[in-house]
Amino acid sequence: MKQNSFAKDFCQQDHDGKKRPLALVTGASGGIGSATAKALARAGCDLILHYAHHGEKARALGEELKACRLLQADFSQAQQLDAFLGQVEDIARSEGLDILVNNAGISDWGLFCDLSEARRQEIMQVNLSAAWRLCRVVMPAMLSRHHGSIVNVASIWGVHGASCEVAYSVSKAAIVGLTRSLAAECGPSGVRVNAVAPGVIETEMLRDFSPEELRDLAERTPLERLGRPEEVAAAIRFLALEEASFITGQCLTVDGGFTL
């Protein structure tokens, strides 16, 4: 794995010498991840941006945001995930990570009985195990500093379940459970843990849906449209920062009323 050249431009202090919050966003080359990175940058955060495959998009985002580092790892590959966790643990210990956004995720559309065991394990590793282990490596430093904020990206399907997306729904349900359990355990030490549950959002995860299916989803939404990545990012930004300093253990639904 390579740390990109933007590291040399990375600065953790404002002009007045005050330390800027340091945030790690996984899956930052995707729609919600990219929008979240931009929202946190506008809020004054320095960034560590993770990506798996879309290096060109990640580098373009890095050029745009300047004060960031890029780290690459395919979370479905155990060795890459282990190496990435080691890097993050070193950063958390030496620099102090203020915000973790567990956004990286994959999905699979198909019948429960047709899903291979290998694919099920891959979905669980990327969506759940990577998030669990990232929380584990950043938490000791957050607890020792009595400060930190974690936002996990779940899904409405993790709350309500979805036909033909059983593995994805189970992984996201576990993310909600992880969020609430960590919030209860770590709250007394000043660490907040929340989640967002996006609904039907205009991202690459909709690439296999036909125009007719997308129209149907929009019509089933009270606001009569699909969501935008920026709208999910706004919720993540709110929960991550001090504006939400008395909020923990919550799963904020961002779905235009789809699940009413």
C-alpha positions as CSV (number, residue, x, y, z in Angstrom):
1,M,0.0,0.0,0.0
2,K,1.2,3.5,-0.8
3,Q,0.8,6.8,1.0
4,N,0.3,9.4,-1.6
5,S,2.2,12.5,-2.3
6,F,-0.4,14.8,-0.8
7,A,1.1,13.8,2.6
8,K,3.7,16.5,2.3
9,D,0.9,19.2,2.0
10,F,-0.8,17.9,5.1
11,C,-1.1,20.3,8.0
12,Q,-2.8,19.8,11.3
13,Q,-2.9,23.4,12.5
14,D,-5.0,26.4,11.5
15,H,-3.3,29.7,11.0
16,D,-3.9,30.6,14.6
17,G,-2.0,27.4,15.7
18,K,-5.1,25.6,16.8
19,K,-5.1,21.9,16.0
20,R,-7.6,21.0,13.3
21,P,-9.7,17.8,13.8
22,L,-8.2,14.8,12.0
23,A,-10.8,12.5,10.3
24,L,-10.5,9.2,8.6
25,V,-13.2,8.4,5.9
26,T,-13.2,4.9,4.4
27,G,-14.6,4.3,0.9
28,A,-13.9,7.9,0.1
29,S,-13.8,7.5,-3.7
30,G,-17.5,6.6,-3.8
31,G,-20.5,8.9,-3.8
32,I,-21.3,9.2,-0.1
33,G,-17.6,8.9,0.9
34,S,-16.5,11.6,-1.4
35,A,-19.3,13.9,-0.4
36,T,-18.5,13.3,3.3
37,A,-14.8,14.1,2.7
38,K,-15.8,17.4,1.1
39,A,-18.3,18.2,3.9
40,L,-15.7,17.5,6.6
41,A,-13.0,19.5,4.8
42,R,-15.4,22.5,4.6
43,A,-15.9,22.1,8.3
44,G,-12.1,22.5,8.9
45,C,-11.0,18.9,9.2
46,D,-7.8,17.4,8.0
47,L,-8.4,14.2,6.2
48,I,-7.2,10.7,5.7
49,L,-9.1,9.2,2.8
50,H,-9.2,5.5,2.2
51,Y,-10.1,4.0,-1.2
52,A,-10.1,0.4,-2.6
53,H,-10.1,0.5,-6.4
54,H,-10.9,3.9,-7.8
55,G,-7.5,5.5,-7.6
56,E,-8.1,8.1,-10.2
57,K,-11.2,9.4,-8.4
58,A,-9.4,9.3,-5.1
59,R,-6.4,11.2,-6.4
60,A,-8.6,13.8,-8.0
61,L,-10.4,14.3,-4.7
62,G,-7.1,14.6,-2.9
63,E,-6.0,17.3,-5.3
64,E,-9.2,19.2,-4.7
65,L,-9.1,19.0,-0.9
66,K,-5.4,19.5,-0.4
67,A,-5.1,18.9,3.3
68,C,-5.4,15.1,3.1
69,R,-3.6,11.8,2.8
70,L,-4.7,8.9,0.6
71,L,-4.4,5.3,1.8
72,Q,-5.3,2.4,-0.5
73,A,-6.6,-1.0,0.7
74,D,-9.0,-3.6,-0.5
75,F,-10.8,-4.6,2.7
76,S,-11.8,-8.0,1.1
77,Q,-8.2,-9.0,1.1
78,A,-7.0,-10.0,4.6
79,Q,-3.4,-8.9,4.2
80,Q,-4.3,-5.5,2.8
81,L,-6.8,-4.9,5.6
82,D,-4.3,-6.0,8.2
83,A,-1.6,-3.6,6.8
84,F,-4.2,-0.7,6.7
85,L,-5.2,-1.3,10.3
86,G,-1.6,-1.1,11.3
87,Q,-1.2,2.3,9.6
88,V,-4.3,3.6,11.2
89,E,-3.3,2.4,14.6
90,D,0.1,4.2,14.2
91,I,-1.7,7.4,13.2
92,A,-4.2,7.2,16.1
93,R,-1.4,6.7,18.6
94,S,1.0,9.3,17.2
95,E,-1.3,12.1,16.0
96,G,-4.6,11.5,17.6
97,L,-7.6,10.6,15.3
98,D,-10.6,12.7,16.2
99,I,-13.2,11.3,13.8
100,L,-13.7,7.9,12.1
101,V,-16.3,7.5,9.4
102,N,-16.8,3.8,8.5
103,N,-18.3,4.2,5.1
104,A,-16.7,1.5,2.9
105,G,-19.2,-1.1,1.8
106,I,-20.3,-3.5,-0.9
107,S,-23.6,-5.1,-1.8
108,D,-24.9,-8.1,-3.8
109,W,-28.2,-8.5,-5.4
110,G,-29.7,-12.0,-5.6
111,L,-31.6,-14.8,-3.9
112,F,-30.5,-16.0,-0.5
113,C,-30.1,-19.6,-1.8
114,D,-27.9,-18.4,-4.7
115,L,-25.4,-16.5,-2.6
116,S,-22.1,-18.3,-2.4
117,E,-20.3,-18.7,1.0
118,A,-17.3,-16.9,-0.4
119,R,-19.3,-13.9,-1.4
120,R,-21.1,-13.9,1.9
121,Q,-17.8,-13.8,3.7
122,E,-16.5,-11.0,1.4
123,I,-19.6,-8.8,2.2
124,M,-19.2,-9.4,5.9
125,Q,-15.5,-8.7,5.9
126,V,-15.9,-5.4,4.0
127,N,-19.1,-4.1,5.6
128,L,-18.8,-5.4,9.2
129,S,-15.4,-6.8,10.1
130,A,-13.4,-3.9,8.7
131,A,-15.6,-1.4,10.6
132,W,-15.4,-3.4,13.8
133,R,-11.6,-3.7,13.6
134,L,-11.1,0.0,12.7
135,C,-13.2,0.9,15.8
136,R,-10.9,-1.4,17.7
137,V,-7.6,0.1,16.6
138,V,-8.7,3.8,17.0
139,M,-10.6,3.4,20.3
140,P,-7.7,3.1,22.8
141,A,-6.3,6.5,21.8
142,M,-9.8,8.0,21.8
143,L,-10.5,6.6,25.3
144,S,-7.2,7.8,26.6
145,R,-7.9,11.3,25.4
146,H,-11.5,11.2,26.5
147,H,-12.5,12.5,23.1
148,G,-13.5,11.1,19.7
149,S,-16.4,10.6,17.4
150,I,-17.2,7.5,15.2
151,V,-19.9,7.5,12.6
152,N,-20.8,4.2,11.0
153,V,-22.7,4.1,7.7
154,A,-25.5,1.5,8.0
155,S,-28.6,1.3,5.8
156,I,-32.4,1.3,6.0
157,W,-32.1,-2.3,5.0
158,G,-30.1,-3.0,8.1
159,V,-33.1,-1.7,10.1
160,H,-36.0,-3.1,8.1
161,G,-34.5,-5.9,6.0
162,A,-34.5,-6.3,2.2
163,S,-35.4,-9.2,0.0
164,C,-32.6,-10.3,-2.3
165,E,-30.0,-8.4,-0.2
166,V,-29.9,-10.6,2.8
167,A,-26.1,-10.6,3.4
168,Y,-26.0,-6.8,2.9
169,S,-28.9,-6.3,5.2
170,V,-27.5,-8.5,7.9
171,S,-24.1,-6.8,7.8
172,K,-25.8,-3.4,8.2
173,A,-28.0,-4.6,11.0
174,A,-24.8,-5.7,12.8
175,I,-23.4,-2.2,12.2
176,V,-26.4,-0.7,14.0
177,G,-25.8,-3.1,16.9
178,L,-22.1,-2.3,17.0
179,T,-22.9,1.4,17.0
180,R,-25.3,1.2,19.9
181,S,-23.2,-1.2,22.0
182,L,-20.0,0.9,21.6
183,A,-21.9,4.1,22.4
184,A,-23.1,2.5,25.7
185,E,-19.6,1.2,26.6
186,C,-17.5,4.2,25.5
187,G,-19.8,7.1,26.4
188,P,-18.5,7.4,29.9
189,S,-15.0,8.1,28.5
190,G,-16.2,10.9,26.2
191,V,-16.3,8.9,22.9
192,R,-19.5,9.2,20.8
193,V,-20.6,6.5,18.4
194,N,-23.5,7.1,16.0
195,A,-24.7,5.8,12.6
196,V,-26.6,7.0,9.6
197,A,-29.0,4.8,7.7
198,P,-29.2,6.0,4.1
199,G,-32.2,5.1,2.0
200,V,-32.2,4.9,-1.8
201,I,-29.3,7.3,-2.8
202,E,-28.0,8.1,-6.2
203,T,-24.7,6.2,-6.0
204,E,-23.0,3.4,-7.9
205,M,-24.9,0.9,-5.8
206,L,-27.9,1.7,-8.0
207,R,-26.1,0.9,-11.2
208,D,-27.9,-2.4,-11.8
209,F,-31.4,-0.9,-11.4
210,S,-33.4,-0.1,-14.5
211,P,-34.9,3.4,-15.1
212,E,-38.3,1.9,-14.4
213,E,-37.1,0.5,-11.1
214,L,-35.6,3.8,-10.1
215,R,-38.8,5.6,-11.0
216,D,-40.7,3.2,-8.8
217,L,-38.4,3.7,-5.9
218,A,-38.7,7.5,-6.2
219,E,-42.5,7.2,-6.4
220,R,-42.5,5.1,-3.2
221,T,-40.6,7.9,-1.4
222,P,-42.8,10.6,0.2
223,L,-40.4,13.3,-1.1
224,E,-40.9,11.8,-4.5
225,R,-37.2,11.5,-5.5
226,L,-34.0,9.7,-4.7
227,G,-31.5,11.0,-2.2
228,R,-28.2,12.7,-3.0
229,P,-24.9,11.7,-1.5
230,E,-24.5,15.2,-0.2
231,E,-27.6,14.8,1.9
232,V,-26.2,11.8,3.6
233,A,-22.9,13.5,4.0
234,A,-24.6,16.4,5.8
235,A,-26.0,14.0,8.4
236,I,-22.6,12.3,8.8
237,R,-20.9,15.7,9.2
238,F,-23.4,16.8,11.9
239,L,-23.0,13.6,13.9
240,A,-19.2,13.7,13.6
241,L,-18.6,17.2,14.9
242,E,-19.2,19.0,18.2
243,E,-22.6,20.3,17.0
244,A,-23.8,16.8,18.0
245,S,-21.9,16.7,21.3
246,F,-24.8,15.4,23.3
247,I,-25.8,12.7,20.7
248,T,-24.6,9.1,20.9
249,G,-25.9,5.7,20.2
250,Q,-28.3,7.0,17.5
251,C,-29.0,5.7,14.0
252,L,-30.2,8.7,11.9
253,T,-32.3,7.7,8.9
254,V,-31.8,9.7,5.7
255,D,-34.3,8.2,3.3
256,G,-36.8,10.9,2.3
257,G,-39.5,9.1,4.3
258,F,-39.2,5.8,2.4
259,T,-39.5,3.8,5.6
260,L,-42.5,5.6,7.1
